[in-house]
């Protein structure tokens, strides 16, 4: 009986050791799997960024062309605005190079003295 009992304890110890190794291996496998999934996700993200960066020169060129068009349009609108402002000034009598004596239309008004501001 002693041999069987001793052998049984030995087999039971080996069995428990094998179960511990199995649990450790499963934990390690789960860690490796998680690491592999994170690496795959990171690689996917990097691939997407790489594809985006490959399109950046074309996008930048389009943006620069648009900027040139917008600046040309701004210059055109500034010229048009300046022209319209000159026409408005002419229409309301502000195109003269100085302010006329307002005594004709403002009775009792005296011309301003040079160098004095109100």
Biopython code that builds the backbone (N, CA, C, O; Angstrom):
import numpy as np
from Bio.PDB.StructureBuilder import StructureBuilder

atoms = [
    (1, "UNK", "N", (0.803, -1.185, 0.000)),
    (1, "UNK", "CA", (0.000, 0.000, 0.000)),
    (1, "UNK", "C", (0.846, 1.249, 0.000)),
    (1, "UNK", "O", (0.485, 2.255, -0.611)),
    (2, "UNK", "N", (1.958, 1.186, 0.677)),
    (2, "UNK", "CA", (2.817, 2.340, 0.799)),
    (2, "UNK", "C", (3.271, 2.817, -0.572)),
    (2, "UNK", "O", (3.320, 4.024, -0.813)),
    (3, "UNK", "N", (3.596, 1.924, -1.455)),
    (3, "UNK", "CA", (4.068, 2.261, -2.790)),
    (3, "UNK", "C", (2.948, 2.924, -3.555)),
    (3, "UNK", "O", (3.180, 3.919, -4.241)),
    (4, "UNK", "N", (1.748, 2.403, -3.459)),
    (4, "UNK", "CA", (0.624, 2.992, -4.170)),
    (4, "UNK", "C", (0.322, 4.381, -3.631)),
    (4, "UNK", "O", (0.062, 5.303, -4.403)),
    (5, "UNK", "N", (0.352, 4.531, -2.364)),
    (5, "UNK", "CA", (0.059, 5.811, -1.752)),
    (5, "UNK", "C", (1.131, 6.833, -2.120)),
    (5, "UNK", "O", (0.820, 7.985, -2.424)),
    (6, "UNK", "N", (2.363, 6.419, -2.092)),
    (6, "UNK", "CA", (3.469, 7.301, -2.456)),
    (6, "UNK", "C", (3.389, 7.651, -3.937)),
    (6, "UNK", "O", (3.604, 8.799, -4.325)),
    (7, "UNK", "N", (3.081, 6.659, -4.754)),
    (7, "UNK", "CA", (2.959, 6.894, -6.181)),
    (7, "UNK", "C", (1.774, 7.815, -6.443)),
    (7, "UNK", "O", (1.842, 8.684, -7.313)),
    (8, "UNK", "N", (0.708, 7.632, -5.708)),
    (8, "UNK", "CA", (-0.478, 8.466, -5.876)),
    (8, "UNK", "C", (-0.162, 9.925, -5.533)),
    (8, "UNK", "O", (-0.564, 10.837, -6.255)),
    (9, "UNK", "N", (0.555, 10.139, -4.434)),
    (9, "UNK", "CA", (0.933, 11.498, -4.046)),
    (9, "UNK", "C", (1.843, 12.109, -5.104)),
    (9, "UNK", "O", (1.726, 13.293, -5.421)),
    (10, "UNK", "N", (2.727, 11.321, -5.636)),
    (10, "UNK", "CA", (3.650, 11.796, -6.664)),
    (10, "UNK", "C", (2.874, 12.180, -7.926)),
    (10, "UNK", "O", (3.112, 13.233, -8.519)),
    (11, "UNK", "N", (1.945, 11.312, -8.325)),
    (11, "UNK", "CA", (1.128, 11.617, -9.511)),
    (11, "UNK", "C", (0.245, 12.842, -9.261)),
    (11, "UNK", "O", (0.050, 13.672, -10.149)),
    (12, "UNK", "N", (-0.276, 12.938, -8.058)),
    (12, "UNK", "CA", (-1.121, 14.084, -7.741)),
    (12, "UNK", "C", (-0.288, 15.368, -7.766)),
    (12, "UNK", "O", (-0.774, 16.388, -8.255)),
    (13, "UNK", "N", (0.900, 15.356, -7.277)),
    (13, "UNK", "CA", (1.786, 16.529, -7.286)),
    (13, "UNK", "C", (2.144, 16.905, -8.720)),
    (13, "UNK", "O", (2.148, 18.083, -9.078)),
    (14, "UNK", "N", (2.446, 15.886, -9.543)),
    (14, "UNK", "CA", (2.766, 16.152, -10.950)),
    (14, "UNK", "C", (1.552, 16.742, -11.672)),
    (14, "UNK", "O", (1.676, 17.640, -12.504)),
    (15, "UNK", "N", (0.363, 16.203, -11.323)),
    (15, "UNK", "CA", (-0.866, 16.690, -11.927)),
    (15, "UNK", "C", (-1.103, 18.162, -11.533)),
    (15, "UNK", "O", (-1.436, 18.978, -12.393)),
    (16, "UNK", "N", (-0.936, 18.503, -10.262)),
    (16, "UNK", "CA", (-1.103, 19.890, -9.812)),
    (16, "UNK", "C", (-0.074, 20.815, -10.465)),
    (16, "UNK", "O", (-0.390, 21.947, -10.833)),
    (17, "UNK", "N", (1.133, 20.332, -10.603)),
    (17, "UNK", "CA", (2.184, 21.115, -11.259)),
    (17, "UNK", "C", (1.813, 21.358, -12.730)),
    (17, "UNK", "O", (1.989, 22.457, -13.256)),
    (18, "UNK", "N", (1.298, 20.311, -13.373)),
    (18, "UNK", "CA", (0.891, 20.449, -14.776)),
    (18, "UNK", "C", (-0.265, 21.441, -14.890)),
    (18, "UNK", "O", (-0.301, 22.229, -15.835)),
    (19, "UNK", "N", (-1.218, 21.420, -13.940)),
    (19, "UNK", "CA", (-2.324, 22.369, -13.955)),
    (19, "UNK", "C", (-1.820, 23.802, -13.759)),
    (19, "UNK", "O", (-2.314, 24.724, -14.409)),
    (20, "UNK", "N", (-0.854, 23.993, -12.880)),
    (20, "UNK", "CA", (-0.260, 25.321, -12.666)),
    (20, "UNK", "C", (0.446, 25.809, -13.930)),
    (20, "UNK", "O", (0.339, 26.975, -14.312)),
    (21, "UNK", "N", (1.169, 24.887, -14.569)),
    (21, "UNK", "CA", (1.849, 25.250, -15.816)),
    (21, "UNK", "C", (0.825, 25.599, -16.897)),
    (21, "UNK", "O", (1.028, 26.540, -17.664)),
    (22, "UNK", "N", (-0.266, 24.848, -16.958)),
    (22, "UNK", "CA", (-1.319, 25.114, -17.932)),
    (22, "UNK", "C", (-1.928, 26.499, -17.688)),
    (22, "UNK", "O", (-2.132, 27.262, -18.632)),
    (23, "UNK", "N", (-2.215, 26.823, -16.426)),
    (23, "UNK", "CA", (-2.781, 28.132, -16.099)),
    (23, "UNK", "C", (-1.799, 29.248, -16.455)),
    (23, "UNK", "O", (-2.191, 30.279, -17.002)),
    (24, "UNK", "N", (-0.522, 29.033, -16.141)),
    (24, "UNK", "CA", (0.493, 30.036, -16.469)),
    (24, "UNK", "C", (0.613, 30.205, -17.985)),
    (24, "UNK", "O", (0.744, 31.320, -18.489)),
    (25, "UNK", "N", (0.568, 29.096, -18.690)),
    (25, "UNK", "CA", (0.660, 29.141, -20.157)),
    (25, "UNK", "C", (-0.549, 29.860, -20.745)),
    (25, "UNK", "O", (-0.411, 30.645, -21.683)),
    (26, "UNK", "N", (-1.725, 29.596, -20.200)),
    (26, "UNK", "CA", (-2.934, 30.286, -20.687)),
    (26, "UNK", "C", (-2.840, 31.795, -20.433)),
    (26, "UNK", "O", (-3.216, 32.593, -21.292)),
    (27, "UNK", "N", (-2.346, 32.179, -19.271)),
    (27, "UNK", "CA", (-2.173, 33.600, -18.959)),
    (27, "UNK", "C", (-1.185, 34.239, -19.922)),
    (27, "UNK", "O", (-1.419, 35.321, -20.459)),
    (28, "UNK", "N", (-0.077, 33.541, -20.125)),
    (28, "UNK", "CA", (0.936, 34.066, -21.048)),
    (28, "UNK", "C", (0.384, 34.162, -22.468)),
    (28, "UNK", "O", (0.662, 35.124, -23.183)),
    (29, "UNK", "N", (-0.392, 33.171, -22.869)),
    (29, "UNK", "CA", (-1.017, 33.179, -24.196)),
    (29, "UNK", "C", (-1.979, 34.355, -24.328)),
    (29, "UNK", "O", (-2.007, 35.023, -25.361)),
    (30, "UNK", "N", (-2.764, 34.609, -23.288)),
    (30, "UNK", "CA", (-3.698, 35.738, -23.316)),
    (30, "UNK", "C", (-2.929, 37.059, -23.429)),
    (30, "UNK", "O", (-3.334, 37.965, -24.158)),
    (31, "UNK", "N", (-1.812, 37.152, -22.694)),
    (31, "UNK", "CA", (-0.990, 38.368, -22.787)),
    (31, "UNK", "C", (-0.429, 38.544, -24.198)),
    (31, "UNK", "O", (-0.470, 39.641, -24.755)),
    (32, "UNK", "N", (0.088, 37.472, -24.766)),
    (32, "UNK", "CA", (0.635, 37.537, -26.127)),
    (32, "UNK", "C", (-0.457, 37.882, -27.134)),
    (32, "UNK", "O", (-0.234, 38.656, -28.065)),
    (33, "UNK", "N", (-1.650, 37.294, -26.937)),
    (33, "UNK", "CA", (-2.752, 37.582, -27.856)),
    (33, "UNK", "C", (-3.143, 39.055, -27.762)),
    (33, "UNK", "O", (-3.356, 39.710, -28.782)),
    (34, "UNK", "N", (-3.235, 39.569, -26.545)),
    (34, "UNK", "CA", (-3.554, 40.987, -26.356)),
    (34, "UNK", "C", (-2.504, 41.881, -26.993)),
    (34, "UNK", "O", (-2.822, 42.879, -27.640)),
    (35, "UNK", "N", (-1.250, 41.505, -26.799)),
    (35, "UNK", "CA", (-0.167, 42.272, -27.406)),
    (35, "UNK", "C", (-0.249, 42.232, -28.929)),
    (35, "UNK", "O", (-0.043, 43.245, -29.597)),
    (36, "UNK", "N", (-0.552, 41.055, -29.471)),
    (36, "UNK", "CA", (-0.669, 40.920, -30.931)),
    (36, "UNK", "C", (-1.836, 41.754, -31.457)),
    (36, "UNK", "O", (-1.725, 42.371, -32.516)),
    (37, "UNK", "N", (-2.948, 41.778, -30.731)),
    (37, "UNK", "CA", (-4.099, 42.588, -31.157)),
    (37, "UNK", "C", (-3.780, 44.073, -31.102)),
    (37, "UNK", "O", (-4.154, 44.820, -32.006)),
    (38, "UNK", "N", (-3.090, 44.511, -30.046)),
    (38, "UNK", "CA", (-2.707, 45.919, -29.950)),
    (38, "UNK", "C", (-1.737, 46.289, -31.072)),
    (38, "UNK", "O", (-1.832, 47.369, -31.653)),
    (39, "UNK", "N", (-0.811, 45.389, -31.368)),
    (39, "UNK", "CA", (0.130, 45.640, -32.457)),
    (39, "UNK", "C", (-0.598, 45.720, -33.793)),
    (39, "UNK", "O", (-0.291, 46.579, -34.620)),
    (40, "UNK", "N", (-1.541, 44.844, -34.001)),
    (40, "UNK", "CA", (-2.320, 44.873, -35.252)),
    (40, "UNK", "C", (-3.112, 46.179, -35.355)),
    (40, "UNK", "O", (-3.163, 46.787, -36.424)),
    (41, "UNK", "N", (-3.726, 46.612, -34.257)),
    (41, "UNK", "CA", (-4.464, 47.882, -34.262)),
    (41, "UNK", "C", (-3.525, 49.047, -34.556)),
    (41, "UNK", "O", (-3.854, 49.948, -35.328)),
    (42, "UNK", "N", (-2.371, 49.015, -33.938)),
    (42, "UNK", "CA", (-1.387, 50.096, -34.158)),
    (42, "UNK", "C", (-0.916, 50.090, -35.610)),
    (42, "UNK", "O", (-0.779, 51.148, -36.222)),
    (43, "UNK", "N", (-0.671, 48.910, -36.158)),
    (43, "UNK", "CA", (-0.244, 48.821, -37.554)),
    (43, "UNK", "C", (-1.334, 49.335, -38.495)),
    (43, "UNK", "O", (-1.039, 49.995, -39.491)),
    (44, "UNK", "N", (-2.576, 49.036, -38.180)),
    (44, "UNK", "CA", (-3.688, 49.538, -38.991)),
    (44, "UNK", "C", (-3.741, 51.059, -38.940)),
    (44, "UNK", "O", (-3.915, 51.717, -39.966)),
    (45, "UNK", "N", (-3.591, 51.613, -37.741)),
    (45, "UNK", "CA", (-3.605, 53.070, -37.594)),
    (45, "UNK", "C", (-2.438, 53.704, -38.341)),
    (45, "UNK", "O", (-2.603, 54.732, -38.997)),
    (46, "UNK", "N", (-1.263, 53.095, -38.244)),
    (46, "UNK", "CA", (-0.096, 53.631, -38.952)),
    (46, "UNK", "C", (-0.274, 53.545, -40.459)),
    (46, "UNK", "O", (0.141, 54.446, -41.188)),
    (47, "UNK", "N", (-0.889, 52.468, -40.929)),
    (47, "UNK", "CA", (-1.155, 52.323, -42.363)),
    (47, "UNK", "C", (-2.097, 53.418, -42.841)),
    (47, "UNK", "O", (-1.895, 54.003, -43.905)),
    (48, "UNK", "N", (-3.126, 53.691, -42.046)),
    (48, "UNK", "CA", (-4.065, 54.754, -42.405)),
    (48, "UNK", "C", (-3.363, 56.105, -42.429)),
    (48, "UNK", "O", (-3.599, 56.912, -43.329)),
    (49, "UNK", "N", (-2.497, 56.358, -41.442)),
    (49, "UNK", "CA", (-1.752, 57.622, -41.421)),
    (49, "UNK", "C", (-0.815, 57.718, -42.612)),
    (49, "UNK", "O", (-0.645, 58.791, -43.190)),
    (50, "UNK", "N", (-0.211, 56.606, -42.976)),
    (50, "UNK", "CA", (0.684, 56.600, -44.124)),
    (50, "UNK", "C", (-0.077, 56.926, -45.402)),
    (50, "UNK", "O", (0.390, 57.705, -46.232)),
    (51, "UNK", "N", (-1.251, 56.325, -45.554)),
    (51, "UNK", "CA", (-2.071, 56.618, -46.733)),
    (51, "UNK", "C", (-2.476, 58.091, -46.753)),
    (51, "UNK", "O", (-2.480, 58.730, -47.805)),
    (52, "UNK", "N", (-2.813, 58.616, -45.587)),
    (52, "UNK", "CA", (-3.175, 60.029, -45.505)),
    (52, "UNK", "C", (-1.976, 60.903, -45.856)),
    (52, "UNK", "O", (-2.111, 61.888, -46.583)),
    (53, "UNK", "N", (-0.806, 60.543, -45.342)),
    (53, "UNK", "CA", (0.375, 61.360, -45.614)),
    (53, "UNK", "C", (0.775, 61.293, -47.083)),
    (53, "UNK", "O", (1.369, 62.237, -47.605)),
    (54, "UNK", "N", (0.464, 60.209, -47.743)),
    (54, "UNK", "CA", (0.755, 60.125, -49.173)),
    (54, "UNK", "C", (-0.138, 61.067, -49.967)),
    (54, "UNK", "O", (0.244, 61.529, -51.042)),
    (55, "UNK", "N", (-1.329, 61.352, -49.441)),
    (55, "UNK", "CA", (-2.249, 62.262, -50.125)),
    (55, "UNK", "C", (-1.985, 63.716, -49.763)),
    (55, "UNK", "O", (-2.529, 64.616, -50.404)),
    (56, "UNK", "N", (-1.165, 63.962, -48.754)),
    (56, "UNK", "CA", (-0.944, 65.332, -48.298)),
    (56, "UNK", "C", (-0.362, 66.252, -49.366)),
    (56, "UNK", "O", (-0.834, 67.383, -49.480)),
    (57, "UNK", "N", (0.623, 65.847, -50.150)),
    (57, "UNK", "CA", (1.139, 66.774, -51.168)),
    (57, "UNK", "C", (0.062, 67.238, -52.142)),
    (57, "UNK", "O", (0.014, 68.417, -52.494)),
    (58, "UNK", "N", (-0.788, 66.339, -52.573)),
    (58, "UNK", "CA", (-1.860, 66.726, -53.497)),
    (58, "UNK", "C", (-2.856, 67.651, -52.796)),
    (58, "UNK", "O", (-3.330, 68.621, -53.386)),
    (59, "UNK", "N", (-3.165, 67.351, -51.552)),
    (59, "UNK", "CA", (-4.100, 68.202, -50.804)),
    (59, "UNK", "C", (-3.501, 69.587, -50.586)),
    (59, "UNK", "O", (-4.195, 70.598, -50.695)),
    (60, "UNK", "N", (-2.212, 69.624, -50.279)),
    (60, "UNK", "CA", (-1.537, 70.903, -50.073)),
    (60, "UNK", "C", (-1.514, 71.713, -51.364)),
    (60, "UNK", "O", (-1.739, 72.923, -51.342)),
    (61, "UNK", "N", (-1.244, 71.055, -52.484)),
    (61, "UNK", "CA", (-1.229, 71.745, -53.773)),
    (61, "UNK", "C", (-2.614, 72.323, -54.082)),
    (61, "UNK", "O", (-2.725, 73.452, -54.560)),
    (62, "UNK", "N", (-3.664, 71.548, -53.809)),
    (62, "UNK", "CA", (-5.026, 72.056, -54.029)),
    (62, "UNK", "C", (-5.303, 73.254, -53.137)),
    (62, "UNK", "O", (-5.896, 74.239, -53.575)),
    (63, "UNK", "N", (-4.875, 73.167, -51.888)),
    (63, "UNK", "CA", (-5.101, 74.270, -50.949)),
    (63, "UNK", "C", (-4.353, 75.523, -51.397)),
    (63, "UNK", "O", (-4.873, 76.633, -51.285)),
    (64, "UNK", "N", (-3.145, 75.347, -51.900)),
    (64, "UNK", "CA", (-2.375, 76.496, -52.371)),
    (64, "UNK", "C", (-3.021, 77.125, -53.605)),
    (64, "UNK", "O", (-3.071, 78.349, -53.723)),
    (65, "UNK", "N", (-3.511, 76.299, -54.516)),
    (65, "UNK", "CA", (-4.210, 76.830, -55.693)),
    (65, "UNK", "C", (-5.453, 77.605, -55.271)),
    (65, "UNK", "O", (-5.747, 78.669, -55.815)),
    (66, "UNK", "N", (-6.177, 77.065, -54.300)),
    (66, "UNK", "CA", (-7.369, 77.760, -53.802)),
    (66, "UNK", "C", (-6.970, 79.082, -53.153)),
    (66, "UNK", "O", (-7.656, 80.090, -53.325)),
    (67, "UNK", "N", (-5.875, 79.083, -52.415)),
    (67, "UNK", "CA", (-5.404, 80.305, -51.771)),
    (67, "UNK", "C", (-5.069, 81.371, -52.820)),
    (67, "UNK", "O", (-5.401, 82.543, -52.642)),
    (68, "UNK", "N", (-4.421, 80.971, -53.899)),
    (68, "UNK", "CA", (-4.097, 81.908, -54.972)),
    (68, "UNK", "C", (-5.381, 82.476, -55.568)),
    (68, "UNK", "O", (-5.476, 83.678, -55.816)),
    (69, "UNK", "N", (-6.369, 81.609, -55.796)),
    (69, "UNK", "CA", (-7.652, 82.094, -56.335)),
    (69, "UNK", "C", (-8.323, 83.065, -55.369)),
    (69, "UNK", "O", (-8.833, 84.104, -55.790)),
    (70, "UNK", "N", (-8.328, 82.739, -54.092)),
    (70, "UNK", "CA", (-8.977, 83.603, -53.102)),
    (70, "UNK", "C", (-8.276, 84.952, -53.013)),
    (70, "UNK", "O", (-8.933, 85.990, -52.929)),
    (71, "UNK", "N", (-6.946, 84.943, -53.032)),
    (71, "UNK", "CA", (-6.212, 86.207, -52.950)),
    (71, "UNK", "C", (-6.459, 87.058, -54.186)),
    (71, "UNK", "O", (-6.594, 88.278, -54.082)),
    (72, "UNK", "N", (-6.520, 86.428, -55.353)),
    (72, "UNK", "CA", (-6.820, 87.171, -56.578)),
    (72, "UNK", "C", (-8.220, 87.774, -56.481)),
    (72, "UNK", "O", (-8.433, 88.917, -56.886)),
    (73, "UNK", "N", (-9.156, 87.024, -55.956)),
    (73, "UNK", "CA", (-10.522, 87.519, -55.814)),
    (73, "UNK", "C", (-10.568, 88.675, -54.815)),
    (73, "UNK", "O", (-11.293, 89.647, -55.031)),
    (74, "UNK", "N", (-9.805, 88.581, -53.727)),
    (74, "UNK", "CA", (-9.756, 89.662, -52.742)),
    (74, "UNK", "C", (-9.209, 90.934, -53.392)),
    (74, "UNK", "O", (-9.757, 92.019, -53.194)),
    (75, "UNK", "N", (-8.123, 90.802, -54.172)),
    (75, "UNK", "CA", (-7.569, 91.973, -54.864)),
    (75, "UNK", "C", (-8.595, 92.577, -55.810)),
    (75, "UNK", "O", (-8.737, 93.797, -55.882)),
    (76, "UNK", "N", (-9.312, 91.719, -56.539)),
    (76, "UNK", "CA", (-10.331, 92.195, -57.463)),
    (76, "UNK", "C", (-11.429, 92.946, -56.708)),
    (76, "UNK", "O", (-11.856, 94.019, -57.135)),
    (77, "UNK", "N", (-11.880, 92.386, -55.596)),
    (77, "UNK", "CA", (-12.929, 93.035, -54.814)),
    (77, "UNK", "C", (-12.439, 94.337, -54.188)),
    (77, "UNK", "O", (-13.203, 95.296, -54.075)),
    (78, "UNK", "N", (-11.164, 94.378, -53.778)),
    (78, "UNK", "CA", (-10.613, 95.625, -53.238)),
    (78, "UNK", "C", (-10.598, 96.715, -54.306)),
    (78, "UNK", "O", (-10.963, 97.857, -54.029)),
    (79, "UNK", "N", (-10.174, 96.369, -55.533)),
    (79, "UNK", "CA", (-10.182, 97.352, -56.624)),
    (79, "UNK", "C", (-11.602, 97.820, -56.910)),
    (79, "UNK", "O", (-11.847, 99.011, -57.099)),
    (80, "UNK", "N", (-12.529, 96.879, -56.941)),
    (80, "UNK", "CA", (-13.922, 97.225, -57.206)),
    (80, "UNK", "C", (-14.482, 98.117, -56.094)),
    (80, "UNK", "O", (-15.195, 99.081, -56.369)),
    (81, "UNK", "N", (-14.159, 97.794, -54.846)),
    (81, "UNK", "CA", (-14.618, 98.595, -53.713)),
    (81, "UNK", "C", (-14.030, 99.996, -53.772)),
    (81, "UNK", "O", (-14.737, 100.979, -53.550)),
    (82, "UNK", "N", (-12.730, 100.092, -54.072)),
    (82, "UNK", "CA", (-12.096, 101.411, -54.195)),
    (82, "UNK", "C", (-12.755, 102.236, -55.293)),
    (82, "UNK", "O", (-13.006, 103.427, -55.112)),
    (83, "UNK", "N", (-13.033, 101.611, -56.420)),
    (83, "UNK", "CA", (-13.689, 102.307, -57.528)),
    (83, "UNK", "C", (-15.080, 102.803, -57.110)),
    (83, "UNK", "O", (-15.443, 103.952, -57.363)),
    (84, "UNK", "N", (-15.849, 101.917, -56.465)),
    (84, "UNK", "CA", (-17.188, 102.310, -56.025)),
    (84, "UNK", "C", (-17.125, 103.407, -54.969)),
    (84, "UNK", "O", (-17.982, 104.290, -54.944)),
    (85, "UNK", "N", (-16.122, 103.362, -54.099)),
    (85, "UNK", "CA", (-15.974, 104.408, -53.081)),
    (85, "UNK", "C", (-15.667, 105.749, -53.737)),
    (85, "UNK", "O", (-16.200, 106.779, -53.325)),
    (86, "UNK", "N", (-14.807, 105.741, -54.759)),
    (86, "UNK", "CA", (-14.511, 106.986, -55.485)),
    (86, "UNK", "C", (-15.769, 107.536, -56.149)),
    (86, "UNK", "O", (-16.016, 108.741, -56.114)),
    (87, "UNK", "N", (-16.561, 106.657, -56.753)),
    (87, "UNK", "CA", (-17.810, 107.110, -57.398)),
    (87, "UNK", "C", (-18.773, 107.683, -56.371)),
    (87, "UNK", "O", (-19.424, 108.696, -56.627)),
    (88, "UNK", "N", (-18.869, 107.040, -55.204)),
    (88, "UNK", "CA", (-19.736, 107.554, -54.145)),
    (88, "UNK", "C", (-19.237, 108.914, -53.662)),
    (88, "UNK", "O", (-20.027, 109.841, -53.479)),
    (89, "UNK", "N", (-17.937, 109.029, -53.458)),
    (89, "UNK", "CA", (-17.370, 110.313, -53.033)),
    (89, "UNK", "C", (-17.670, 111.399, -54.053)),
    (89, "UNK", "O", (-18.040, 112.515, -53.689)),
    (90, "UNK", "N", (-17.509, 111.073, -55.335)),
    (90, "UNK", "CA", (-17.837, 112.037, -56.392)),
    (90, "UNK", "C", (-19.312, 112.415, -56.334)),
    (90, "UNK", "O", (-19.661, 113.586, -56.487)),
    (91, "UNK", "N", (-20.178, 111.428, -56.113)),
    (91, "UNK", "CA", (-21.615, 111.674, -56.131)),
    (91, "UNK", "C", (-22.054, 112.575, -54.979)),
    (91, "UNK", "O", (-22.970, 113.380, -55.149)),
    (92, "UNK", "N", (-21.427, 112.457, -53.820)),
    (92, "UNK", "CA", (-21.840, 113.259, -52.662)),
    (92, "UNK", "C", (-20.950, 114.472, -52.453)),
    (92, "UNK", "O", (-21.110, 115.194, -51.469)),
    (93, "UNK", "N", (-20.018, 114.705, -53.361)),
    (93, "UNK", "CA", (-19.194, 115.903, -53.294)),
    (93, "UNK", "C", (-18.011, 115.815, -52.367)),
    (93, "UNK", "O", (-17.505, 116.846, -51.925)),
    (94, "UNK", "N", (-17.558, 114.636, -52.060)),
    (94, "UNK", "CA", (-16.387, 114.481, -51.186)),
    (94, "UNK", "C", (-15.090, 114.293, -51.963)),
    (94, "UNK", "O", (-14.039, 114.052, -51.369)),
    (95, "UNK", "N", (-15.158, 114.400, -53.272)),
    (95, "UNK", "CA", (-13.971, 114.147, -54.077)),
    (95, "UNK", "C", (-13.042, 115.352, -54.121)),
    (95, "UNK", "O", (-11.929, 115.242, -54.635)),
    (96, "UNK", "N", (-13.465, 116.494, -53.600)),
    (96, "UNK", "CA", (-12.613, 117.685, -53.626)),
    (96, "UNK", "C", (-11.449, 117.483, -52.682)),
    (96, "UNK", "O", (-11.520, 116.686, -51.746)),
    (97, "UNK", "N", (-10.378, 118.212, -52.934)),
    (97, "UNK", "CA", (-9.160, 118.006, -52.150)),
    (97, "UNK", "C", (-9.170, 118.746, -50.819)),
    (97, "UNK", "O", (-8.236, 118.575, -50.036)),
    (98, "UNK", "N", (-10.132, 119.521, -50.539)),
    (98, "UNK", "CA", (-10.194, 120.230, -49.268)),
    (98, "UNK", "C", (-11.639, 120.459, -48.899)),
    (98, "UNK", "O", (-12.538, 120.223, -49.707)),
    (99, "UNK", "N", (-11.863, 120.909, -47.709)),
    (99, "UNK", "CA", (-13.222, 121.198, -47.281)),
    (99, "UNK", "C", (-13.488, 122.666, -47.597)),
    (99, "UNK", "O", (-12.723, 123.546, -47.202)),
    (100, "UNK", "N", (-14.584, 122.921, -48.316)),
    (100, "UNK", "CA", (-14.942, 124.281, -48.707)),
    (100, "UNK", "C", (-15.472, 125.054, -47.509)),
    (100, "UNK", "O", (-15.875, 124.472, -46.502)),
    (101, "UNK", "N", (-15.466, 126.352, -47.635)),
    (101, "UNK", "CA", (-16.041, 127.210, -46.606)),
    (101, "UNK", "C", (-17.525, 126.915, -46.536)),
    (101, "UNK", "O", (-18.239, 127.076, -47.526)),
    (102, "UNK", "N", (-17.995, 126.485, -45.373)),
    (102, "UNK", "CA", (-19.394, 126.087, -45.238)),
    (102, "UNK", "C", (-20.306, 127.257, -44.926)),
    (102, "UNK", "O", (-21.481, 127.058, -44.618)),
    (103, "UNK", "N", (-19.783, 128.477, -45.000)),
    (103, "UNK", "CA", (-20.585, 129.651, -44.686)),
    (103, "UNK", "C", (-21.764, 129.820, -45.617)),
    (103, "UNK", "O", (-22.773, 130.413, -45.234)),
    (104, "UNK", "N", (-21.658, 129.311, -46.836)),
    (104, "UNK", "CA", (-22.763, 129.463, -47.787)),
    (104, "UNK", "C", (-23.991, 128.692, -47.336)),
    (104, "UNK", "O", (-25.110, 129.182, -47.488)),
    (105, "UNK", "N", (-23.810, 127.507, -46.789)),
    (105, "UNK", "CA", (-24.990, 126.713, -46.406)),
    (105, "UNK", "C", (-25.197, 126.622, -44.896)),
    (105, "UNK", "O", (-26.180, 126.038, -44.439)),
    (106, "UNK", "N", (-24.275, 127.196, -44.120)),
    (106, "UNK", "CA", (-24.440, 127.231, -42.664)),
    (106, "UNK", "C", (-24.265, 128.681, -42.198)),
    (106, "UNK", "O", (-23.162, 129.111, -41.859)),
    (107, "UNK", "N", (-25.345, 129.400, -42.190)),
    (107, "UNK", "CA", (-25.226, 130.810, -41.792)),
    (107, "UNK", "C", (-24.680, 130.943, -40.376)),
    (107, "UNK", "O", (-25.050, 130.179, -39.485)),
    (108, "UNK", "N", (-23.816, 131.897, -40.182)),
    (108, "UNK", "CA", (-23.235, 132.147, -38.872)),
    (108, "UNK", "C", (-22.034, 131.295, -38.582)),
    (108, "UNK", "O", (-21.457, 131.407, -37.500)),
    (109, "UNK", "N", (-21.634, 130.452, -39.497)),
    (109, "UNK", "CA", (-20.476, 129.575, -39.282)),
    (109, "UNK", "C", (-19.221, 130.335, -39.660)),
    (109, "UNK", "O", (-19.199, 131.045, -40.666)),
    (110, "UNK", "N", (-18.202, 130.192, -38.878)),
    (110, "UNK", "CA", (-16.914, 130.818, -39.197)),
    (110, "UNK", "C", (-15.955, 129.722, -39.621)),
    (110, "UNK", "O", (-15.998, 128.611, -39.091)),
    (111, "UNK", "N", (-15.084, 130.035, -40.581)),
    (111, "UNK", "CA", (-14.116, 129.012, -40.986)),
    (111, "UNK", "C", (-13.193, 128.648, -39.825)),
    (111, "UNK", "O", (-12.878, 129.491, -38.986)),
    (112, "UNK", "N", (-12.773, 127.414, -39.784)),
    (112, "UNK", "CA", (-11.884, 126.937, -38.738)),
    (112, "UNK", "C", (-10.515, 127.570, -38.893)),
    (112, "UNK", "O", (-10.043, 127.796, -40.007)),
    (113, "UNK", "N", (-9.889, 127.852, -37.774)),
    (113, "UNK", "CA", (-8.543, 128.420, -37.804)),
    (113, "UNK", "C", (-7.561, 127.299, -38.041)),
    (113, "UNK", "O", (-7.739, 126.206, -37.503)),
    (114, "UNK", "N", (-6.537, 127.533, -38.825)),
    (114, "UNK", "CA", (-5.555, 126.480, -39.077)),
    (114, "UNK", "C", (-4.906, 126.025, -37.758)),
    (114, "UNK", "O", (-4.571, 126.842, -36.901)),
    (115, "UNK", "N", (-4.743, 124.727, -37.623)),
    (115, "UNK", "CA", (-4.071, 124.149, -36.456)),
    (115, "UNK", "C", (-4.965, 123.960, -35.252)),
    (115, "UNK", "O", (-4.517, 123.404, -34.250)),
    (116, "UNK", "N", (-6.198, 124.395, -35.305)),
    (116, "UNK", "CA", (-7.111, 124.247, -34.175)),
    (116, "UNK", "C", (-8.131, 123.188, -34.527)),
    (116, "UNK", "O", (-8.758, 123.245, -35.585)),
    (117, "UNK", "N", (-8.295, 122.231, -33.649)),
    (117, "UNK", "CA", (-9.306, 121.206, -33.896)),
    (117, "UNK", "C", (-10.358, 121.269, -32.804)),
    (117, "UNK", "O", (-10.081, 121.671, -31.674)),
    (118, "UNK", "N", (-11.563, 120.867, -33.157)),
    (118, "UNK", "CA", (-12.634, 120.926, -32.170)),
    (118, "UNK", "C", (-12.805, 119.637, -31.444)),
    (118, "UNK", "O", (-13.672, 119.527, -30.577)),
]
sb = StructureBuilder()
sb.init_structure("model")
sb.init_model(0)
sb.init_chain("A")
sb.init_seg("    ")
for serial, (resi, resn, name, xyz) in enumerate(atoms, 1):
    if name == "N":
        sb.init_residue(resn, " ", resi, " ")
    sb.init_atom(name, np.array(xyz, "f"), 0.0, 1.0, " ", f" {name:<3s}", serial, name[0])
structure = sb.get_structure()
